[in-house]
Amino acid sequence: MWHVWYDLAEAVKSVVSKHSSCLREPAPAPESPPEVLHPPFSHAGRLTERVQQHHTAVHDLIGPQGLNIRAVARRLKLSRNTVRRYARAVTWEEPATGRWQNLPSTLDPYKPYPHQRWHQGHTNGAKLHAELRERGFTGSYSVFRDYLRRFRRLPADAPPPHRPHGIRKVTSWITRNPDRMNDDDQQKLKAILACCPELEAATGHVRSFAAMMAFRSASRLPEWIAAARADSAIGLRGFADGLLTDLDAVVLGLSTG
């Protein structure tokens, strides 16, 4: 069965190569406080004080006094949308820093992906937008570009992005018994798989095949082949087709070790 495992490893290497853009080690997230977006004039202190007063008043009127949005808006002489935004803000700092203006958008479910990719060193906005489109995002490039602007406010002395892991190294991690991997390698592989669903799926198939070999579970082979061929996006279909052409020999090998 050594040659079968070798063929699988070669197929995995091809899959890893196709997704080489996912192999950068993510940089650690900065441990800095949220950026305060002060208005472009000298009255930031008074504005902050007014925001704090409004936030407290809105929560007092809605909470203890039980007034609705319309009644609070009339009482404070604010628009209903403004009152809603204050009501949504858990603390007064949120509207003071401009964070309250981030209303729900179609981009919200997809934000973790560009965060991960940006910290891996992939900063081409058009390419990131295309990758999000492949994952179901339907928003325009201009919406995504505006969101990316906050990522470009990095200090000049920010460390360069980490170099990508080698294709052979990542292939060896995927095809290795997890129990024989050190914690550092396991964490690096976990980070890679977290931002690449195709590699994560391929790893699942590889480990399932390894379990069949370890426990000589030849009866599961047809099911494994069917799953690998159906999951065409991961790139193991060619290997699965090869197993079909020599199925009897592979079954015998799995049964006898």
C-alpha positions in Angstrom: 0.0 0.0 0.0 3.0 2.3 0.1 2.6 3.3 -3.5 -1.1 4.2 -2.9 -0.2 6.5 -0.1 2.6 8.0 -2.2 0.1 8.8 -5.0 -2.3 10.3 -2.4 0.6 12.5 -1.1 1.4 13.6 -4.6 -2.3 14.5 -5.2 -2.3 16.5 -1.9 0.8 18.4 -3.0 -0.9 19.4 -6.2 -3.9 20.6 -4.2 -1.7 22.6 -1.8 0.1 24.2 -4.8 -3.2 25.4 -6.2 -4.0 27.1 -2.9 -0.5 28.5 -2.2 -2.0 31.9 -1.5 -3.4 30.5 1.7 0.0 29.4 3.1 1.1 32.6 4.7 1.3 32.4 8.5 -1.1 35.0 9.9 0.4 37.8 11.8 -0.7 38.3 15.4 -3.6 40.7 15.8 -2.5 44.1 17.2 -3.3 44.7 20.8 -4.1 48.3 20.5 -7.3 50.1 21.5 -9.9 50.9 18.8 -9.1 54.0 16.7 -10.9 57.1 17.7 -12.2 58.9 14.7 -12.4 62.5 15.9 -14.2 65.0 13.7 -12.0 67.4 11.6 -12.5 70.4 13.9 -11.5 71.4 17.4 -14.8 70.7 19.2 -14.1 67.0 19.7 -14.3 67.4 23.5 -17.7 69.0 23.4 -19.0 66.6 20.8 -17.9 63.7 23.0 -19.7 65.2 26.0 -22.9 65.7 24.0 -22.8 62.1 22.7 -22.3 60.8 26.3 -25.3 62.9 27.5 -27.5 61.7 24.6 -26.6 58.1 25.1 -27.3 58.2 28.8 -30.6 60.0 28.2 -31.8 57.6 25.6 -31.1 54.5 27.7 -32.7 56.1 30.8 -35.9 56.9 28.8 -36.1 53.6 27.1 -35.1 51.5 30.1 -36.4 52.7 33.4 -39.1 55.0 32.0 -40.2 52.5 29.2 -40.7 55.1 26.5 -40.6 54.0 22.8 -38.3 55.3 20.1 -40.8 57.8 18.8 -41.5 59.3 22.3 -37.7 59.5 23.1 -37.1 61.2 19.8 -39.8 63.8 20.6 -38.5 64.3 24.1 -34.8 64.8 23.1 -35.6 66.5 19.8 -33.6 63.9 17.8 -34.5 61.9 14.8 -35.8 58.4 15.3 -32.8 56.9 13.4 -30.4 58.7 15.7 -32.3 57.4 18.8 -32.2 53.9 17.4 -28.4 54.1 17.0 -27.9 55.4 20.5 -30.1 52.6 21.8 -28.1 50.0 19.9 -24.8 51.2 21.4 -23.9 49.4 24.6 -21.6 52.1 25.8 -21.4 55.8 25.0 -17.8 55.3 23.5 -19.3 53.5 20.5 -21.1 56.5 19.0 -18.2 58.8 20.2 -15.7 56.9 18.1 -17.9 56.5 15.1 -18.4 52.8 15.6 -22.2 53.3 15.9 -22.3 54.2 12.2 -21.4 50.7 11.2 -24.9 49.6 10.4 -25.5 46.0 9.4 -24.4 45.3 5.8 -24.1 42.4 3.4 -20.3 42.5 4.1 -20.7 41.6 7.8 -20.7 37.8 7.5 -17.6 37.9 5.3 -15.4 40.3 7.3 -13.3 37.5 9.0 -12.0 36.3 5.7 -10.4 39.6 4.5 -9.1 40.2 8.0 -7.2 36.8 7.8 -6.0 37.4 4.2 -4.8 40.9 4.9 -2.7 39.9 7.9 -1.2 37.1 5.7 0.1 39.8 3.4 -2.6 39.8 0.6 -3.5 43.4 0.2 -4.8 43.6 -3.4 -8.3 44.9 -2.9 -9.6 43.8 -6.3 -8.3 40.2 -5.7 -9.8 40.1 -2.2 -13.1 41.3 -3.6 -13.0 38.5 -6.3 -12.3 35.9 -3.6 -15.2 37.1 -1.5 -17.5 37.0 -4.6 -16.5 33.3 -5.0 -17.6 32.8 -1.4 -21.1 34.4 -2.0 -20.6 38.1 -1.3 -22.8 40.1 -3.7 -21.7 43.6 -2.7 -20.0 46.0 -5.1 -16.2 46.6 -5.1 -16.7 50.2 -4.0 -18.4 49.0 -0.8 -15.5 46.5 -0.1 -12.9 49.1 -1.0 -14.3 51.6 1.5 -14.1 48.9 4.2 -10.5 48.1 3.3 -9.4 51.7 3.9 -9.2 51.0 7.7 -6.6 48.2 7.0 -4.4 50.6 5.1 -3.9 52.8 8.3 -0.9 50.7 9.4 2.1 52.3 11.0 5.2 52.8 8.8 7.2 50.5 11.0 4.7 47.7 11.0 6.5 44.3 10.6 6.5 42.8 7.1 4.0 39.9 6.5 5.3 36.5 7.3 6.8 34.4 4.5 4.5 31.6 3.3 5.1 28.1 4.4 6.5 25.8 1.7 4.2 23.5 -0.3 6.2 20.4 0.7 6.0 21.4 4.3 2.3 21.9 4.3 1.8 18.7 2.4 3.7 16.8 5.0 1.6 18.3 7.8 -1.6 17.3 6.0 -0.4 13.7 5.3 1.2 13.2 8.8 -0.5 11.5 11.7 -1.7 14.4 13.9 -0.5 12.5 17.0 3.1 12.7 15.7 3.0 16.5 15.1 4.3 19.0 17.6 2.0 21.7 18.9 3.6 24.4 16.9 3.1 22.6 13.5 -0.5 21.7 14.5 -1.3 25.3 15.2 0.3 26.5 11.9 -1.7 23.9 10.0 -4.9 24.9 11.8 -4.4 28.5 10.9 -4.0 27.6 7.2 -7.0 25.4 7.1 -9.1 28.1 8.8 -8.8 30.4 5.8 -8.9 27.7 3.1 -12.0 25.5 3.0 -10.7 23.5 0.1 -7.5 22.5 2.0 -9.6 21.8 5.1 -11.8 19.4 3.1 -8.8 17.7 1.5 -7.3 17.2 4.9 -10.5 15.5 6.1 -10.4 13.1 3.2 -6.7 12.3 3.7 -7.2 11.6 7.4 -10.2 9.4 6.6 -8.1 7.4 4.1 -5.3 7.1 6.6 -7.8 5.7 9.2 -8.9 3.1 6.6 -5.3 2.0 6.1 -4.6 1.9 9.9 -7.7 -0.2 10.7 -7.8 -2.2 7.4 -11.3 -1.0 6.7 -11.5 -2.0 3.0 -15.3 -2.0 3.2 -15.3 1.8 3.5 -13.2 2.3 0.3 -16.2 2.7 -2.1 -17.8 5.2 0.1 -14.5 7.2 0.4 -14.0 7.1 -3.4 -17.5 8.4 -4.0 -17.1 11.2 -1.5 -13.7 12.3 -3.0 -15.1 12.2 -6.5 -18.2 14.2 -5.5 -16.1 16.8 -3.8 -14.5 17.9 -7.0 -13.4 21.3 -5.8 -10.7 19.9 -3.5 -8.7 18.3 -6.3 -8.6 14.6 -5.2 -10.9 13.3 -7.9 -8.0 12.2 -10.1 -6.6 10.1 -7.3 -10.0 8.6 -6.6 -10.5 7.7 -10.2 -7.1 5.9 -10.2 -8.3 3.8 -7.3 -11.3 2.7 -9.3 -9.2 1.5 -12.1 -7.4 -0.9 -9.8 -10.1 -1.4 -7.2 -9.6 -5.1 -6.5 -5.9 -4.7 -5.8 -6.4 -1.7 -3.5 -9.2 -3.5 -1.6 -6.9 -6.5 -1.2 -4.1 -4.2 0.0 -6.3 -2.5 2.5 -7.6 -5.8 3.8 -4.2 -7.5 4.3 -2.0 -4.5 5.1 
